[in-house]
Amino acid sequence: MMACSEAFLPENIKKSIEHLNNHYVRKNPSPDKLYDGHSLFLDKLKDKKFEEGEQKLLMTIILDVYSRIFIQMENEAQDEKVKNDLHEVKEQMDKLKEHYFSGKHADIKMYVTELLALRENDPRIQSKAILELKTVYNKAANLGSMSADSHRRRRYAKRSKNP
């Protein structure tokens, strides 16, 4: 049986990934730097505390990061086969993102990016933050309250099923 991670990969993309693995991973002169005990994305994807919507948002961001990495690698690559493989894999991942993770997740990612780019030392930003503070605080408290209520309802539903 095929591994889950390979179940959806088209054959040409599998070959491209294998070629890229041979070029970038297996021929790496210092593998100890590559294998530092921490994954780049996999640990985050294994985190079970995220709900489906949050997982989709995280996946959208991860796929965007892959796209940026592949663009950089493609620009730096000198081997035409490697460039072509990087381009093919990037295109396939872009299609995947567009097909499964488009819409509001892209908008949320854009908003998060904009928020993280705010300059905390800008007096205009600081003033606007104070101006909007009451409304934001109340919305956050309301969302937190709704979340706590839904957790209680789920716990109650589980208890009533298992007498």
C-alpha angles and dihedrals in degrees: 000000000000119000116254091241090059100038096097101033114114113232094247091052091049088055092047091050091048090051091048090049090053092048101042108020111029094041093047107133093212109037091167089071091051095049102050094148095260125096121219097224111350098079090055092048092052092055104116096195093082120091121224096268091050091047090053091050090049090049091050089054093046091050089050090052090050089051092053091046092050092048090052093046092047090052091050098042118104098184110087093211090054091048091050093048092049091049093049094048092046091051091049092050091048089053090049091051092046093048100044108017108036129116123041094008090065090049092050091048089051091050092048090050090050092048093049089051093057112118108234092198094058109108091212091055091047092051093048090048091054091045092054097037100101093050094045092046092051092048091049092049090048092050091047091050092049090049093050090049092051091049090052091049091051092049090048092048091051092049093049091052093051107049 
